[in-house]
Amino acid sequence: MFTQTQSILDYIQAKLTALPLLTGFNIHRDEYLSFSADVLPAIIVYPHNDKTETQFQSNNNQHETRLLTCMVEIRMTGFPVATITIPIVDAVGKALMQDKTLGGISYDITIDNVQWEGVKAGDANYARAGMVIIIKYRTKP
């Protein structure tokens, strides 16, 4: 069954794929994608949490407001982490904030925070910037 969460993730993935700055990036939905040179640079889009915020009923019509916490991870080779990932984080944030309804699927989107991390594997330095995005949408229970 196709869900609203899948529609939201598909929309985000398509929006990022269309960004010229991300040409050459592998855009995935597999949060367990490894840090290896053959798959980097990469952006991984995946749900972290999907929960009910409120439920309401009007004119015999039940709805619930849901909060989807989504991760958008930018993974690249190089160092320092913030220096190489900030332009990508900015571009992704601007692209997602252009249409806060995500094409009519949701009614609000916010970037909660960004977490930066450096990873050393052998002789290589890898950078990871994880954007925590909160998306509000309505559905029928």
N, C-alpha and C positions, 0 to 999 in steps of 0.2 A: 504494500500500500504506500502510495506517495504521500508524504506528510508536508506540513507547512515548514518544518525545520529543514527538510531536504530542499524545498523551494528557496528558502533563504540562503542556504549554503551554495546552491547552484547559482543564484543571482550574484553573490559575492565573488565566487570563482570566475564567472563570466566577466564581471566588471573589472577584476584584476587582470584577467587575460587580455583585455582590450587596452590596457595602459601601455603606451609606447615605451615608457621608462622600464617596464618589466619584460621587454623583449629579451628572450634568452633564458628567462627564469622558468623552471619547472614548477607548475602550480598543481598541487596534490591535495587530496583529502585524507591521506594516511598520516596520522599523527606520529606513527612509529617509524617514519622514514629516517634512515640512518644519515649521519653526517659523513658523506663520502664525496670525493671530487666529481664522480660521474653523475651525481644527481643535483649538485649545487651549481649555481644559486637556485634556491627553491623557496616557494611560499606554500605553507601548509594551512589549510582552512578546515577547522573541525569544531564540533560542538563540545562544550565543556559541561554545561548544565542547562536543563530546560525545565522550568518549574512554573506552577500557577501562582500568580500574584494576587488576583482578585477574581471572584465569580459574581455575576450579577444577572438579573432577569428583568426584562421589560417586554410588555405585551406578549406574554407567553413565549418569549424567545430568550433562551439561556445563552450566555456568553461567558468566556473567561479571558482575562488578560494574562498572557504568559510572558515570562522573561527568559530569553535564550542568551546564555553566556557563551560566546563563541571566541575561539582563539584564532588569530591570524599570526602565524610564525614566519619570520623572515630568517632564512639561513643562508649564510654566505661564507666564503673563505676570506681570511684576512684579519687584520688587527690595526688599530684599536676598534673595538666593537661599536661604540657609539658613532664614531666618525664615519664608518662605512655603511652603517644601517640607517642613520638619521634621514638621509634623502629619500630612502625607500619608505620608511615609516611615514614621513610627511606626505609622500605621494599617495600611499594607500589610504591614509586618514582623509585626505582631501577628496579622493575618489568616492569613498564610502559616505562622506558627509554631504555630497552634492545632492543626493536624493535620500532623505531620511526615511522615506516610505519603502525604499528598496523596490521601486517599481509597483507600489501598491500592496506589497505583501505584509509590511509592518507599518506601525505608526510612529515609531521613534527608534533612534539608534544613537548610542553614545560610546565614546572610547573611554573606558574606565581607567586604564593605565597601560603603561608599556614597561616590560621587564627586559633588561639587557643581560646577556651572559656570554662569556668567552669560554670556548672549549678547546683544549689542547689534545691532539691525538697524533702521536708520533712526532713528525717534524712539521705538521700542519697546524695552523691556528684557524679556528672556526668561530664565526660570530652568529649569535642568535638574538633576535629581538622579538619578543612575544607581545602582541597587542591583545588586550582583553577588551572585547566589544560586547556591549549589552544591547540586545534588540528586544523591543516590546512589540507584541502582536496579539491580535484577538482571534479566538477560535471558539467553536462550539464544543462543549464537553462531551 
